[in-house]
Amino acid sequence: MPFTEKAHLALKIPRNLFSNAKIRNTMPIKSINGCIGCEECIKSCPTDVIRLNPDSKKAEIVYAEDCQICHLCRMYCPVDAITITPDKSIPVIVSWG
């Protein structure tokens, strides 16, 4: 059976499996301190976890449960404002090819 929108019914997987509180507590981004509002982290995030706060003009974590631990936000930040929690992270894997 190809994976479809209704696949969770056939597989008996709860529809909200990835939006519960246990997943949210595993956010690998510990903090965003010293943000200059350049939006590089926002542009680099493939899952739209970080957004720009319209009031403070600083980056903030909005969709923590969608984080894929890719480290792109941290690597693209020009001022190293993003801290990744070491115990909730995986090592960066760089491929050469």
C-alpha positions in Angstrom: 0.0 0.0 0.0 1.5 3.4 -1.0 1.8 5.9 1.9 -1.1 8.3 1.7 -2.9 10.8 4.0 -5.0 7.9 5.3 -2.1 5.5 5.9 -2.3 6.1 9.6 -5.7 4.4 9.7 -4.4 1.2 8.0 -1.2 1.1 10.2 -3.1 2.1 13.4 -0.7 5.0 14.0 -2.1 7.9 16.0 -2.5 10.9 13.7 -0.9 13.2 16.3 2.0 10.9 17.1 4.6 13.6 16.4 2.9 16.5 18.1 2.8 15.3 21.7 4.6 16.9 24.6 7.3 14.2 24.8 8.6 15.1 21.3 8.5 18.8 22.1 10.8 18.3 25.1 13.5 16.9 22.9 14.2 20.2 21.1 17.9 20.2 20.3 18.2 24.0 20.1 19.0 25.1 23.7 18.9 28.8 23.1 19.2 31.7 20.7 21.2 34.4 22.4 22.8 37.4 20.7 20.6 37.2 17.5 21.2 40.2 15.2 18.1 39.5 13.1 19.9 38.6 9.9 17.4 35.8 9.2 20.1 33.3 8.0 18.9 30.6 10.4 15.4 31.1 9.1 16.4 30.8 5.5 18.6 27.7 6.1 16.0 25.7 8.1 14.5 23.1 5.9 11.5 22.5 8.3 10.6 26.1 9.2 11.4 25.7 12.9 12.7 29.2 13.5 10.8 32.4 12.7 11.5 36.1 13.1 9.6 37.7 15.9 7.9 40.8 14.3 8.2 42.8 17.6 11.8 42.1 18.6 13.1 41.5 15.1 15.0 38.5 16.5 14.9 34.8 15.7 12.8 32.5 17.9 11.8 28.8 18.0 8.2 28.5 16.9 7.8 24.9 15.6 10.1 22.9 17.9 8.5 19.6 17.2 9.5 19.8 13.5 13.3 20.1 14.2 15.3 17.5 12.3 18.6 18.2 14.1 20.4 19.1 10.9 22.5 21.9 12.5 22.0 24.2 9.5 20.7 27.1 11.6 23.8 26.9 13.8 26.2 26.6 10.9 24.7 29.5 9.0 24.5 31.9 12.0 27.2 34.6 11.5 27.4 35.4 15.2 27.1 31.9 16.7 23.9 32.9 18.5 22.4 29.4 18.4 23.4 26.8 21.0 22.6 23.1 20.3 22.0 21.0 23.4 24.7 18.3 23.2 22.7 15.5 24.9 19.7 15.9 22.5 21.8 16.3 19.3 23.5 14.1 16.8 26.9 14.7 15.3 27.2 16.7 12.1 27.9 14.4 9.2 29.7 15.8 6.2 29.9 13.8 3.1 32.7 14.1 0.5 31.8 13.0 -2.9 
